[in-house]
């Protein structure tokens, strides 16, 4: 027992003396002596020039901290900028004990106020891609520049930084403002965690999450697990998926994403060809709410909203609609929605949406869906392929049937009792413009509804207020309602409406509304 205790005391004493010796050496060492060796080491390993324009500092503690001031790392010759990265300060916190095993362990590596300019060339090669030379030399451990045989970083952080990404094919630039970023991993073979707070372009984010090992990402071992949660644009957000990448294609399988009240599951893929981004998706959502979508979609616009009446006396807004996003990507896929909640409380169930977007031409098709106790099919087309005037051609076609004609009034927010049996309706309207007012003023088409049982014409007047007022030229499959159409035309001379039949309301041949 005594001999064991003596051995332990000797070992602890030797370890203490070794740590003290290293500390004394570091204390008396001028860190600026390492300026040229550091620059040479970086150049040998990366082929890039590292500029250390400020003084080097070594702050002594149980975990010494090396500080590099005013640092710049050069870009490859083909890059537009001269520097891949500049930073006000770079800090590396070193662990003492691993030095005894000739291992260089960085407990924390920090970039303070960096500007990182990422970009790709026309072939898709990134300026961050570095071919590391001298692998065989590293394996033999005969490098004369450093005696270290292992390097590990546990924590990496960025504070008050800016990261830009320039796509060399599309010319698009994305800016990331980093208030804080922290990445933690005990070693490259273990899963890592990360926290981020900042903005991507104008999108505010405060998220954290868990990822697969860094080693798996470097070796491109797919699929790579990702799980994030936090807030995006003020909305509670979570995303989990298994990521795979090949060439210029990225696939997200087992996708489970939630944003505010929305949740989507399925798969999503993105690829690039011909200088364009292509999306493919197969998603499902248990429920969606159009009423809940309005505040989210209008959150940014509300901050700069004009006061009431700012657009003059127009019923519809004259503010320009932005169709440019439809020309930025191509997409094709399907979306299944269990329940779609409409603004006035109605529901569309079992919605299967087929979407296609090609160079600004958007097509949305609904083969079948259940609505208001009946069924419907429909299609929406938006052609924004011509960017010259910012306008788009929009067409809407809906065919369906409901068990009660009053359901159509309720759909427009009119709570009124109307007697009528099974009703078939058709909406076929098209218009062109770059604002809601232009679209409304150019709208043309027809709306028809035919009921199996008679209904009071006077009680149908509200449906005109709800639908006709939004169309310029509407044909109605109605009967003996000419006085109403005349009154409407007198009140709104810029719009016309006319019946297609004058048969009695109770006619067996045309029991229409």
C-alpha positions as CSV (number, residue, x, y, z in Angstrom):
1,X,0.0,0.0,0.0
2,X,2.8,2.4,0.9
3,X,4.6,1.6,-2.3
4,X,1.5,2.3,-4.3
5,X,0.9,5.6,-2.5
6,X,4.6,6.6,-3.2
7,X,4.2,5.8,-6.9
8,X,1.1,8.0,-7.1
9,X,2.8,10.9,-5.2
10,X,5.8,10.6,-7.6
11,X,3.5,10.6,-10.6
12,X,1.5,13.6,-9.4
13,X,4.7,15.5,-8.5
14,X,6.2,14.8,-12.0
15,X,3.0,15.9,-13.7
16,X,2.9,19.1,-11.6
17,X,6.5,19.8,-12.4
18,X,5.9,19.3,-16.1
19,X,2.9,21.6,-16.1
20,X,4.9,24.2,-14.2
21,X,7.8,23.9,-16.7
22,X,5.4,24.4,-19.6
23,X,3.8,27.4,-17.8
24,X,7.2,29.0,-17.1
25,X,8.3,28.5,-20.7
26,X,5.1,30.1,-22.0
27,X,5.4,32.9,-19.5
28,X,8.8,33.9,-20.7
29,X,8.1,33.3,-24.4
30,X,7.6,36.1,-26.8
31,X,4.6,35.0,-29.0
32,X,5.7,37.3,-31.8
33,X,8.5,34.8,-32.4
34,X,5.8,32.5,-33.9
35,X,4.6,35.0,-36.5
36,X,6.6,33.6,-39.4
37,X,6.3,29.9,-38.4
38,X,2.5,30.4,-38.2
39,X,2.4,32.1,-41.6
40,X,4.6,29.4,-43.2
41,X,2.6,26.6,-41.6
42,X,-0.7,28.0,-43.0
43,X,0.8,28.6,-46.4
44,X,2.2,25.0,-46.6
45,X,-1.1,23.5,-45.6
46,X,-3.5,25.6,-47.6
47,X,-1.5,27.5,-50.3
48,X,-3.0,30.7,-48.9
49,X,-1.3,33.7,-47.4
50,X,-2.1,34.5,-43.8
51,X,-1.4,38.2,-42.9
52,X,-0.9,38.9,-39.2
53,X,-1.0,42.7,-39.2
54,X,-1.4,43.2,-35.5
55,X,0.6,42.1,-32.5
56,X,0.5,38.5,-31.1
57,X,-0.4,38.1,-27.5
58,X,-0.2,35.2,-25.1
59,X,-2.4,35.3,-22.0
60,X,-1.3,32.9,-19.3
61,X,-3.7,30.8,-17.3
62,X,-4.5,27.2,-16.7
63,X,-5.6,27.3,-20.3
64,X,-3.4,29.8,-22.1
65,X,-5.0,31.9,-24.8
66,X,-3.2,33.0,-27.9
67,X,-4.5,36.2,-29.5
68,X,-3.9,37.2,-33.1
69,X,-4.9,40.8,-33.9
70,X,-5.9,42.1,-37.3
71,X,-5.8,38.9,-39.4
72,X,-6.5,38.3,-43.1
73,X,-6.5,35.0,-45.1
74,X,-6.1,35.4,-48.9
75,X,-8.5,34.2,-51.6
76,X,-7.6,32.1,-54.6
77,X,-6.6,34.1,-57.7
78,X,-9.9,33.6,-59.5
79,X,-12.0,35.1,-56.6
80,X,-13.4,38.6,-56.9
81,X,-12.2,39.7,-53.5
82,X,-8.6,39.7,-52.2
83,X,-9.4,38.1,-48.8
84,X,-11.5,35.0,-47.9
85,X,-11.6,36.2,-44.3
86,X,-10.6,39.2,-42.3
87,X,-11.0,39.5,-38.5
88,X,-10.4,42.1,-35.9
89,X,-9.2,39.3,-33.5
90,X,-8.6,35.6,-33.5
91,X,-8.4,33.8,-30.2
92,X,-7.2,30.2,-29.5
93,X,-7.5,28.8,-26.0
94,X,-5.0,26.0,-25.5
95,X,-5.1,23.0,-23.1
96,X,-1.8,22.4,-21.2
97,X,-2.0,18.7,-20.4
98,X,-2.4,17.5,-24.0
99,X,0.9,19.3,-24.8
100,X,2.7,16.5,-22.8
101,X,1.5,14.0,-25.4
102,X,2.6,16.2,-28.3
103,X,-1.1,16.9,-29.0
104,X,-2.3,20.4,-29.7
105,X,-5.8,20.8,-28.3
106,X,-7.7,24.0,-28.7
107,X,-10.4,24.3,-26.1
108,X,-12.0,27.3,-27.7
109,X,-11.3,29.0,-31.1
110,X,-13.0,32.3,-31.6
111,X,-13.4,34.9,-34.4
112,X,-14.2,38.4,-33.2
113,X,-15.8,40.8,-35.8
114,X,-14.8,38.7,-38.8
115,X,-15.9,39.3,-42.4
116,X,-16.0,36.0,-44.3
117,X,-16.6,36.3,-48.1
118,X,-17.6,32.9,-49.6
119,X,-18.1,32.6,-53.3
120,X,-18.2,30.1,-56.1
121,X,-16.9,30.4,-59.7
122,X,-18.9,29.6,-62.8
123,X,-18.0,25.9,-62.4
124,X,-19.3,25.8,-58.9
125,X,-15.9,25.6,-57.2
126,X,-15.9,27.3,-53.8
127,X,-13.1,29.7,-52.6
128,X,-13.1,27.8,-49.3
129,X,-12.1,24.5,-51.0
130,X,-8.4,23.8,-50.2
131,X,-6.3,20.9,-51.4
132,X,-4.1,20.0,-48.5
133,X,-0.6,19.0,-49.7
134,X,2.0,17.0,-48.0
135,X,-0.3,14.3,-46.6
136,X,2.5,11.7,-46.6
137,X,4.8,14.0,-44.7
138,X,2.1,14.5,-42.1
139,X,1.6,10.8,-41.8
140,X,5.3,10.2,-41.1
141,X,5.4,13.0,-38.6
142,X,8.7,14.4,-40.1
143,X,7.5,17.9,-40.6
144,X,10.1,20.4,-39.5
145,X,7.7,23.3,-38.9
146,X,5.9,21.8,-35.9
147,X,6.3,18.9,-33.5
148,X,2.6,18.4,-33.0
149,X,1.0,15.2,-34.2
150,X,-2.7,15.9,-33.4
151,X,-4.9,19.0,-33.5
152,X,-8.4,19.1,-32.0
153,X,-10.9,22.0,-31.5
154,X,-13.7,21.6,-29.0
155,X,-15.5,24.9,-29.4
156,X,-15.7,27.3,-32.3
157,X,-17.5,30.7,-32.0
158,X,-18.1,33.8,-34.1
159,X,-19.1,37.1,-32.5
160,X,-20.4,40.2,-34.4
161,X,-19.5,38.9,-37.8
162,X,-20.7,39.0,-41.4
163,X,-20.7,36.2,-43.8
164,X,-21.5,36.7,-47.5
165,X,-22.1,34.1,-50.2
166,X,-21.8,34.9,-53.9
167,X,-23.2,32.3,-56.3
168,X,-20.9,32.5,-59.3
169,X,-23.5,31.0,-61.6
170,X,-26.6,33.1,-60.7
171,X,-24.7,36.2,-59.4
172,X,-27.0,36.2,-56.3
173,X,-25.5,37.3,-53.0
174,X,-26.7,36.1,-49.6
175,X,-25.7,38.0,-46.5
176,X,-25.6,36.5,-43.0
177,X,-25.3,38.8,-40.0
178,X,-23.9,36.8,-37.1
179,X,-24.6,38.2,-33.7
180,X,-23.3,35.0,-32.1
181,X,-22.5,31.5,-33.3
182,X,-21.2,28.7,-31.1
183,X,-20.4,25.2,-32.3
184,X,-19.4,22.5,-29.8
185,X,-18.0,19.0,-30.3
186,X,-15.7,17.1,-28.0
187,X,-14.0,15.4,-30.9
188,X,-14.7,15.1,-34.7
189,X,-16.2,11.6,-34.3
190,X,-18.9,12.6,-31.9
191,X,-22.2,14.5,-32.7
192,X,-21.9,18.3,-32.5
193,X,-24.3,21.0,-31.2
194,X,-24.7,24.6,-32.4
195,X,-26.4,27.9,-31.4
196,X,-27.0,30.8,-33.8
197,X,-28.5,34.2,-33.4
198,X,-28.5,36.7,-36.3
199,X,-30.1,37.3,-39.7
200,X,-30.0,35.7,-43.1
201,X,-30.7,38.6,-45.4
202,X,-33.8,40.1,-43.7
203,X,-34.8,37.0,-41.9
204,X,-34.2,37.1,-38.1
205,X,-33.2,33.8,-36.6
206,X,-32.5,32.5,-33.0
207,X,-32.0,28.7,-33.2
208,X,-30.0,25.9,-31.8
209,X,-29.7,22.2,-32.7
210,X,-27.9,18.9,-32.9
211,X,-26.0,17.5,-35.9
212,X,-24.1,14.4,-36.8
213,X,-20.3,14.1,-36.3
214,X,-18.1,16.6,-38.2
215,X,-16.0,13.7,-39.4
216,X,-19.1,12.2,-41.2
217,X,-19.7,15.5,-42.9
218,X,-16.1,15.8,-44.0
219,X,-16.0,12.3,-45.3
220,X,-19.5,12.8,-47.0
221,X,-21.1,9.8,-45.2
222,X,-24.8,10.2,-46.0
223,X,-27.4,10.6,-44.7
224,X,-26.3,13.3,-42.2
225,X,-28.8,13.9,-39.4
226,X,-29.9,17.5,-38.6
227,X,-32.3,18.8,-35.9
228,X,-33.0,22.5,-35.2
229,X,-35.4,24.4,-33.1
230,X,-35.9,28.0,-32.1
231,X,-37.5,31.1,-33.6
232,X,-37.5,32.3,-37.2
233,X,-39.1,35.6,-38.1
234,X,-40.7,35.6,-34.7
235,X,-42.4,32.2,-35.2
236,X,-41.6,29.1,-33.2
237,X,-39.7,26.8,-35.6
238,X,-38.3,23.3,-35.7
239,X,-36.7,21.2,-38.4
240,X,-35.4,17.7,-38.5
241,X,-34.2,15.7,-41.5
242,X,-31.6,13.3,-42.9
243,X,-29.5,15.2,-45.5
244,X,-27.8,13.6,-48.5
245,X,-25.7,15.5,-51.1
246,X,-24.3,14.5,-54.4
247,X,-22.7,16.8,-57.0
248,X,-25.1,19.9,-57.0
249,X,-28.1,18.1,-55.6
250,X,-29.2,18.1,-51.9
251,X,-32.0,15.8,-50.6
252,X,-33.9,16.1,-47.3
253,X,-35.5,12.8,-46.3
254,X,-37.7,12.1,-43.3
255,X,-38.3,15.9,-43.2
256,X,-40.4,17.1,-40.2
257,X,-40.7,20.9,-40.2
258,X,-42.9,23.2,-38.1
259,X,-43.3,27.0,-38.5
260,X,-45.8,28.7,-36.3
261,X,-49.1,26.9,-36.6
262,X,-47.9,25.0,-39.7
263,X,-46.3,21.5,-39.8
264,X,-45.0,19.7,-42.9
265,X,-43.6,16.2,-43.3
266,X,-42.2,14.4,-46.3
267,X,-39.2,15.0,-48.5
268,X,-37.6,17.9,-50.3
269,X,-34.8,18.1,-52.9
270,X,-32.9,20.9,-54.6
271,X,-30.5,20.8,-57.5
272,X,-28.9,23.2,-59.9
273,X,-28.6,23.1,-63.7
274,X,-28.4,25.6,-66.4
275,X,-27.8,28.4,-63.9
276,X,-31.2,27.8,-62.2
277,X,-32.3,26.2,-59.0
278,X,-34.8,23.3,-59.2
279,X,-37.0,22.1,-56.3
280,X,-38.8,18.8,-56.0
281,X,-41.1,18.1,-53.1
282,X,-43.7,15.6,-51.7
283,X,-45.1,17.1,-48.5
284,X,-48.1,16.6,-46.3
285,X,-49.7,18.8,-43.6
286,X,-52.4,17.8,-41.1
287,X,-53.9,21.3,-41.4
288,X,-53.4,24.8,-42.8
289,X,-55.2,28.0,-42.1
290,X,-55.5,30.8,-44.6
291,X,-56.6,33.2,-41.8
292,X,-53.4,32.4,-39.9
293,X,-51.3,32.9,-43.0
294,X,-52.2,36.5,-43.4
295,X,-50.4,37.9,-40.3
296,X,-47.3,36.0,-41.2
297,X,-47.2,37.0,-44.8
298,X,-48.0,40.6,-43.9
299,X,-45.7,41.0,-41.0
300,X,-43.0,42.9,-42.9
301,X,-45.5,44.9,-44.9
302,X,-47.4,46.0,-41.8
303,X,-44.3,47.8,-40.5
304,X,-44.5,50.2,-43.5
305,X,-48.2,50.1,-44.0
306,X,-49.9,53.1,-45.5
307,X,-52.7,54.7,-43.5
308,X,-56.3,54.0,-44.6
309,X,-57.2,55.8,-47.8
310,X,-53.5,56.2,-48.8
311,X,-54.3,54.6,-52.2
312,X,-57.1,57.1,-52.9
313,X,-60.7,56.1,-53.3
314,X,-60.0,52.6,-54.8
315,X,-61.7,49.6,-53.3
316,X,-58.7,47.4,-54.2
317,X,-55.1,48.3,-53.3
318,X,-52.9,49.9,-55.9
319,X,-49.7,48.6,-54.2
320,X,-47.6,46.6,-56.6
321,X,-47.6,42.8,-56.2
322,X,-44.2,41.2,-56.3
323,X,-44.1,38.3,-58.8
324,X,-40.3,38.3,-59.2
325,X,-39.9,35.3,-56.8
326,X,-41.8,33.1,-59.3
327,X,-39.0,33.6,-61.8
328,X,-36.1,32.9,-59.4
329,X,-36.6,29.1,-59.1
330,X,-38.3,26.2,-60.8
331,X,-40.3,23.7,-58.8
332,X,-42.5,20.6,-59.1
333,X,-44.2,18.5,-56.5
334,X,-47.3,17.6,-54.5
335,X,-48.9,18.7,-51.2
336,X,-51.5,16.8,-49.3
337,X,-53.5,18.8,-46.7
338,X,-55.8,17.1,-44.2
339,X,-57.9,20.2,-43.5
340,X,-57.6,23.6,-45.1
341,X,-59.3,26.3,-42.9
342,X,-60.8,29.1,-44.8
343,X,-61.1,32.7,-43.4
344,X,-64.9,32.4,-42.6
345,X,-64.7,29.1,-40.8
346,X,-65.4,26.7,-43.7
347,X,-63.1,23.8,-44.4
348,X,-61.7,22.0,-47.4
349,X,-60.8,18.4,-46.5
350,X,-58.6,15.9,-48.3
351,X,-56.9,18.6,-50.4
352,X,-54.4,17.1,-52.9
353,X,-52.4,19.9,-54.6
354,X,-50.2,19.4,-57.7
355,X,-47.8,22.3,-58.3
356,X,-45.5,23.2,-61.1
357,X,-43.3,26.3,-61.5
358,X,-41.3,26.8,-64.7
359,X,-39.6,30.1,-65.5
360,X,-42.3,32.2,-63.8
361,X,-45.2,30.1,-64.9
362,X,-47.0,28.7,-61.9
363,X,-49.7,26.0,-62.2
364,X,-51.7,24.8,-59.2
365,X,-54.2,21.9,-59.8
366,X,-56.6,20.3,-57.3
367,X,-57.9,17.0,-58.8
368,X,-60.4,16.6,-56.0
369,X,-61.3,17.8,-52.5
370,X,-64.2,17.9,-50.0
371,X,-65.6,21.2,-49.2
372,X,-68.8,22.5,-47.4
373,X,-70.3,19.1,-47.4
374,X,-69.7,18.7,-51.1
375,X,-66.8,18.4,-53.5
376,X,-64.7,20.6,-55.8
377,X,-62.0,20.6,-58.4
378,X,-60.0,23.6,-59.5
379,X,-56.9,25.1,-61.1
380,X,-55.0,28.4,-60.7
381,X,-52.5,29.7,-63.2
382,X,-50.1,32.6,-62.8
383,X,-48.0,33.6,-65.7
384,X,-45.3,36.0,-64.5
385,X,-42.7,35.0,-67.1
386,X,-42.4,38.5,-68.6
387,X,-40.5,40.8,-66.2
388,X,-40.7,44.0,-68.2
389,X,-43.9,45.5,-66.7
390,X,-44.0,43.5,-63.5
391,X,-47.5,42.3,-64.3
392,X,-48.9,38.7,-64.3
393,X,-51.8,36.9,-66.0
394,X,-53.9,35.1,-63.4
395,X,-56.7,32.6,-64.2
396,X,-58.9,30.8,-61.7
397,X,-61.3,27.9,-62.5
398,X,-63.3,26.1,-59.8
399,X,-66.1,23.4,-60.3
400,X,-68.0,22.0,-57.4
401,X,-71.2,21.1,-55.7
402,X,-72.6,21.7,-52.2
403,X,-75.7,20.3,-50.5
404,X,-77.0,23.8,-49.6
405,X,-76.8,27.0,-51.6
406,X,-76.3,28.9,-48.4
407,X,-72.9,27.4,-48.1
408,X,-71.7,29.6,-51.0
409,X,-72.9,32.7,-49.2
410,X,-71.2,31.6,-46.0
411,X,-68.0,31.1,-48.0
412,X,-68.1,34.9,-48.7
413,X,-68.8,35.7,-45.1
414,X,-72.5,36.3,-45.5
415,X,-74.5,34.7,-42.6
416,X,-77.9,34.5,-44.2
417,X,-80.5,31.8,-44.4
418,X,-81.2,30.8,-48.0
419,X,-83.3,27.9,-49.0
420,X,-82.0,25.7,-51.8
421,X,-81.0,22.1,-52.4
422,X,-77.9,20.6,-54.0
423,X,-76.1,23.3,-55.9
424,X,-73.5,23.1,-58.6
425,X,-71.3,26.1,-59.2
426,X,-68.6,27.1,-61.6
427,X,-66.1,29.9,-61.4
428,X,-64.0,30.8,-64.4
429,X,-62.3,34.2,-64.2
430,X,-59.0,35.6,-65.5
431,X,-57.3,39.0,-65.3
432,X,-53.9,40.7,-65.8
433,X,-52.1,43.3,-63.7
434,X,-49.4,44.2,-61.3
435,X,-51.7,45.2,-58.4
436,X,-55.0,44.1,-56.9
437,X,-56.8,47.0,-58.5
438,X,-55.4,46.3,-61.9
439,X,-56.3,42.6,-61.6
440,X,-59.8,43.5,-60.5
441,X,-60.4,46.0,-63.2
442,X,-59.2,43.6,-66.0
443,X,-61.0,40.6,-64.6
444,X,-63.3,38.8,-67.0
445,X,-65.2,35.5,-67.0
446,X,-68.3,33.9,-65.6
447,X,-69.7,32.6,-62.4
448,X,-72.7,30.3,-62.4
449,X,-74.6,28.4,-59.7
450,X,-77.5,26.0,-60.3
451,X,-79.7,24.7,-57.5
452,X,-82.0,21.7,-57.4
453,X,-84.6,23.6,-55.5
454,X,-85.9,27.2,-55.8
455,X,-84.5,30.0,-53.6
456,X,-85.7,33.5,-53.0
457,X,-84.0,35.9,-55.5
458,X,-84.1,38.8,-53.0
459,X,-82.1,36.7,-50.6
460,X,-79.4,36.1,-53.1
461,X,-78.6,39.8,-53.4
462,X,-75.7,39.4,-50.8
463,X,-73.9,37.0,-53.1
464,X,-73.7,39.7,-55.7
465,X,-72.2,42.0,-53.1
466,X,-69.7,39.3,-52.3
467,X,-68.7,38.1,-55.7
468,X,-69.9,40.3,-58.6
469,X,-68.3,43.4,-57.1
470,X,-65.0,41.7,-57.6
471,X,-65.5,41.0,-61.3
472,X,-66.0,43.3,-64.3
473,X,-68.0,41.2,-66.7
474,X,-69.8,38.2,-65.1
475,X,-72.4,35.9,-66.7
476,X,-74.8,34.3,-64.2
477,X,-77.0,31.2,-64.9
478,X,-79.9,32.8,-63.1
479,X,-83.6,33.6,-63.9
480,X,-86.1,36.4,-63.4
481,X,-83.5,38.6,-61.6
482,X,-83.2,41.3,-64.1
483,X,-84.3,44.1,-61.6
484,X,-81.4,43.1,-59.4
485,X,-78.9,43.2,-62.3
486,X,-80.3,46.6,-63.4
487,X,-80.0,48.0,-59.9
488,X,-76.4,46.7,-59.8
489,X,-75.5,48.2,-63.1
490,X,-76.9,51.6,-62.1
491,X,-74.9,51.6,-58.8
492,X,-71.7,50.3,-60.4
493,X,-71.6,51.4,-64.1
494,X,-68.0,50.2,-64.5
495,X,-69.2,46.6,-64.0
496,X,-71.9,44.6,-65.9
497,X,-73.9,41.5,-65.0
498,X,-76.6,39.8,-67.0
499,X,-78.8,36.7,-66.7
500,X,-78.4,33.8,-69.2
501,X,-82.0,32.7,-68.9
502,X,-85.5,34.1,-68.1
503,X,-87.2,30.8,-67.4
504,X,-89.4,30.7,-64.3
505,X,-87.5,30.0,-61.1
506,X,-89.5,26.8,-60.6
507,X,-88.9,25.5,-64.1
508,X,-87.9,21.8,-64.1
509,X,-85.6,22.6,-67.1
510,X,-83.7,25.3,-65.2
511,X,-84.1,25.4,-61.5
512,X,-81.3,27.9,-61.1
513,X,-80.2,30.5,-58.6
